Amino acid sequence: MRILQLCHRVPFPLLDGGNIAMYQLGKSLAGEGHVLKILALNTRKHFVNIESLPPYLKEACSLEAVTIDTSVKPLAALKNLFQKSSYNITRFYSPAFAQKLSEVLSSQPFDIIQLESLFMTPYLDVIRKHSNARVVMRAHNVEHVIWQRLADSEKGWKKRYFSLLVKRLKAYETGTLKKLDAILAITPDDKTLFVKMGYEGPVAVVPVSIDVYPDSNRDSFERLSLFHLGSMDWLPNIEGVNWFLSECWPLIHNTHPDLILYLAGRGFPDDIRQKKIPNVICEGEIVDAGAYMSDKPIMIVPLLSGSGIRVKIIQGMAAGKVIISTAIGAEGIECTHQKNILIADKPEEIARAIDYCMANKEKLKSISFEAKKLVSEKYTGKAVGEILDRFYRQLA
């Protein structure tokens, strides 16, 4: 089949969950023998020089991109308060991209058009005008759920503003579902939510796939350290890291004064660097996630909000890391507490999880092994590609 993948940003470099999810699913489709083309927004926030892309994206997928500025603008956000549209969504509409999409659809036929996230649905009218392809939204999250959880944790004017965003985003998300031919949910929980929102069409649960890393732990279980890796321009990550540093780290550092915490991710905020917290090393954006993780055995995922699936957890598991995550962080992953992950929600529970790691280094090797086993069984490109191939052939 001929498949057009519409991405809300260029799916490279592979430094965050969104890019990994889009890139890996494209590889899975190509691996099943489908002809794939990628058309992407090239946002100023995550701008990529197209010439720097690997051959797979430039040639095999004939990737094209249109530059757009999706950044939040205070004046535009203020004006939107007096409108009914969702500012979360309208920022992603570009007349130039709509024109390019029209040209692509008019020049060649497609069987499936896959929208990567709700943010690409503003182009549905253009698609319907120029193509008879089946239109499928790959839902990276249930978007309004993320903002609802953020609103629940805020107070004052910020809570009221977030609540307004939630109301408009939920109305848009619910209305848009009726315009789709199918949905790819990233977790069973998300599938259930879409059905509760009134969606009656076909839904497939297609998780994120990842490449299983060679064993990289070496002797790191003898020299324990903690790390967090995630996009620090995503509000749930900022919220979670700040909570961990203020509520959890003092307990951990008091008991284990020699333990080091490493923090890294794209868009790393200066205010966290400037705090200069004891034994916390802020490394900012890193080039090679595998190399960064190689000598750090324990990954911290302190999410308090969010939806979908945490790609970084699967990436960490694929590298044999021991994951300590909140229940929200581990949502959608077929993991088991103390078998292939450690789940802890409160600061005291997270501190006890660290105590457990320090006292049970042999058990960490077992958790590491089981984590890699889980990824190899459930989250490889081949496994995900076969699920998607069957679904698309039935749909088309």
N, C-alpha and C positions, 0 to 999 in steps of 0.2 A: 504493500500500500504506500501511497504518497502522503506524508504527514508534514504539516506545517506547525512548528512549535513557536508560539509567540511568548517572548520572555520580557518580564518587567525590568530586567537589566541584563547586561551581557554576562553570561554564566561563566565568568573567568575573571580573575584567578580564583582558585579553589580555597579561599580563605574563610568562608562562612557557610553556614548551613544551606542558605538559599541557593547559592551558586553550585554547591556540591549536589544538591537535590536536582536542579535543572540539568546540569552537565551529565550526571550519572544516568538519569532517565533517558536523555537523548542517546547516550551510548548503548543503553539497553535496547532501545528501539532499533538503532542501526544494527546491533548485534543479532536481532531477529530477522534481518534482511529487508527492513522497510527503507524506503527512500525518504530521508529526513532533510528538511530545510528549516533553519532558524532565522527568525526576524526578531530583533531585540531593540528595546529602548536602551540608549546609551546615556544613562543619567549623569549629570555633572557631579553628583555626590560620589558615584562609583564609576567614574569615566575610565574607559579602557581604550588604549590605542589598538585598533583592529589589526594593524600589521604585526603586533606582538603576540597574537593568538597562536596556539598550536595548530598544526596542519589539520587535525581532526575537525576543528571548528571552522577553519577558513575554507577547507576544500571538501571534506566528506559531507559537511552539513551546509556548505555554501552560506555561511552566516553573513547577514547584513544587519546594520544597526543605524538608528537615527538618534541624533543627540537631542536630549530634552532636559530641562531643568525641573526636577520634581521637589526641590527643597521647599521647606515651609517658609512662607513669606508672611511676616506679621500683618501687613496691610491686607493682603488677600485673605488671611485667616479671619481678620476682623470683619471684612465685608461679608464673608461667608456666614457670619452669625445671623445676618439679616436675610439669608436665603434658605432654601429648603434642601439644597444639594449636600452631599457628603464631601467635605474638603479632603478627607482621606483618599477619595477616589478621583475627584476632578483634577488633582495635581498630576495625574498620570495620562491625561489626554493631551495629544499633540496633533494639530492639523497636518504637520509634516509627516508624522508617522502614519496617520490615516491615509494620506495620499500615497505613501510608499506601499502600504498594505494593499490599497486598491490596485496598484500597478502589478504587484506580485500575484494577486488573485486573478487578475485579468490575463496574465501571461501564461499561467499553467494551472492545471486542475489538481485538487487535493481530495483525498478521501476523508481525512481527519484533520481538524484544526484544533490544536491543544493550547488552551490559554493557561499560562503559568500564573496562577493566583487570580483573585478577584480584581486586582488592579489592571488587568488587561481586558476586562469586560466592557469598558466604555467603547470598544471597537466592534461590538457585536453588530451594530447596524451596518457598518462597512462590510463586515464579513457576509451577512445575509444578502446584501445587495449584489455582491460580486461572486458568491460561491454557493454551491449546493452541498458542500461538505458537512459532515457531522461535526458539531462544535462541542468540545469537551473542556470543562474547567478542571484543571488540576489544583485542588485546594491545599495549599501549603499549611493553612490554618483555617479555622472558622474565625474570621477577622474580628467580628464584633465581640467575641468572647475574650480576646486579648484585652481590648479596651475596657470591657466591663470589669475584668479583674484589676486592671490598673485603676479604674475609677473607684473601685471598692477600697483600695488601699490609700486613697487620697483624702484630703479634707479641704474645706473652704471653697474658694473660687475655682481651684484646680479640679476638685471633685465635680463641681457643677458643670464646668466646661467639658471634662471628659465624659460626663453623663450625656451631654448634648451630642457629642461625637458618637457615642454608643447608639443613641436613639436613631440618628440619621444613617449610620453605617448599617445597623441591623435592618432598617427599612429597605435600604438599597440592596443589601445582600439577599434578603428574602424575596424581593421582587425580581432580582436577576436570575435566581434559580429557575424560574419558570421559562426562561428564554434559552436554556441549555438543553442539549440532546443527551448529555451524560455528565457525571461527575466522577473524578478520581479523588477519593478521600485518602488521606495519608495514614489515618488510623481508624479502627472500628468505632471509637468514641466519636470521631468527627462524622462518620457516616450516620450514626444514630442522631446526632444533632441536626444534620441536614434533613433527615426524614421528619424529625419533630418540627422543623421550620416549614414543612409542607411540601418538600420536594418528592415527586412521585415517579421520576424517571430512573433509568439504570444508574447504579452507583457501584463502583469497584473499589475495594481497599487495596491500594498499591503503595507499599511503604517505600521509604528511601533506600537506595542501594549504596553500597560502599565497597571499595577494594580492601581486601584483608591484607594488612601489613605483615611483613616478616617479623619474627620475634625481635622486639627492640628493647626489652626491659633489661637485658644483660644482668648486672648484679644490683639493679636499682632497688630491689626490695630489701636490700641490706642497708641502703641509704635513702630513707623515705623523705619525700618532699611532696608538696601539694601544688596543683596548678589549675588555673581556669583559662579556657580558651573560647572566645566567642566574640561576635560583632558587638563592639561597645558603642555603636550608634543605634542599637535597637533597645528601646525603652525597658523591656523586661530584663535584659541582661544588666543594664545600668542599675536598675532597681535591686536586682538580686545580689550583685557584687557589693553595692553600698551596704545592704543589709548584712551580708556576710562579714564585711570588714568592721562594722560597728557593733553587731550583736554576737557574732560567733568567734571571730578571730581573737578578741581579748581572752575568752575562756580557753581557747586552744593554746595561745602563746603563753599563758600563765602556767599551764601544765607541761608544755613541751617548748621551752624557750629556745631550743636550737632548731626547731622545725622551720622550714622556709616555704613561703607561699609565692608562687610566680603567677603573674597576671599578664595576659596578652590578648590582642584582638584588634581588628580594624576600627578606626575612629576612636582610639583610646582617649578618654577625657583627661584634660590637664588637672582638674581638681582632685582626682584620685592620686595622681603622681605627687602633687604638692603636699599631700597629707603626710608623706614620709613615715608611714607606719612601720614599726619595728619588724624586721624579717619579711617584709613584703617587697618583692622586686617587680616593678612595672616595666615590662619589656615592649609594650605597645604592639604595633603591627609586625607580624612575622611573615617571612617569605615561604618557609617550608614547614607545614604543620607536623609532618612526620618527624622531621629532625628536632623540632621544638619539643615534642612529646617524648622523644626517645629515652631520656634519662630521668623522666619524672613519672613516678609510678601511680600517683593518686590524682584523679581528676575530680574537681569540685564543681557541681552544677546546682547553685543555690537559687533556683527560679521560684518566684512567688506568683508569677502570672505568666500568661502565654497560652498557646493552643497548638494543635498539630503534634509534630514529633521533633525532638531535639537531635538534629543530625550530628552534633558534636559528641553526643553520648555514643551513638553508633560508631562514629569515627574513633572515639577513644577505646571502645570495646574491641574494634577491629585491630587496634594496636596493642591489645592485651592490658589496657589500663584498668585499675580498680576505680570504679565510679562511685562517688558519694553524691547522691542527688536527693532533692526534695521529691515528694510524690508528684507534684505538678511537673517537674522537670522530666520525670520518667514516664509520663503519660504516653500511651500509644506504643510503647516498646514492650515486647513480650519477655520481660525480665522478671527475675525472682530474687527477693531480698535474701542476702547472705549466700546465694548460690552464684549469681553472676553480676550482682550490684549490691550496694548498701543504700537503703532508703532512710532518710532522716529529715524531719521537718522543722523541729524547734532547735534553737541554739544549743540547748543542753544535749539534745539527741545527736546533733552533728559533732559536738565535742566528744561524746561517748563513742561515736563511730571512729573518730581519730584515735581515741584510746585503744579501741579494739584493733585497729590496724597496727598500732605500735607494739601491741602485745601478741599479735598472731600473724607474724610475717609468713609462716608456712601456709596459713589459710589464704593469704593474699594471692599466692601462686595458683591456688585452686580457683579462686574467683576470676583471676586473669584468664586462665585456661577456659573456663566455662563461658566467659564473655566472648572470647574469640570464636568459640564453638557456636554460640548463638548467632553471631553475625554470619558465619559461613553457612549456616543452615537456613536462615530466614532473610538475610539482607544483602545477598550478592546480586550483581547485575544480571546474572543468568536466571536466578529465581524470580526476580522482579520482572525481567523482560518476558518470561514465559506467561506470567499472570496477565500482563498488559497486552501481549500479543493475542491471547485467547479472547480477551474482552473486546479489543478493537475489531477483530475479525467478525465477531458476533454483531457488533454495533453497526459495522459497515455493510 
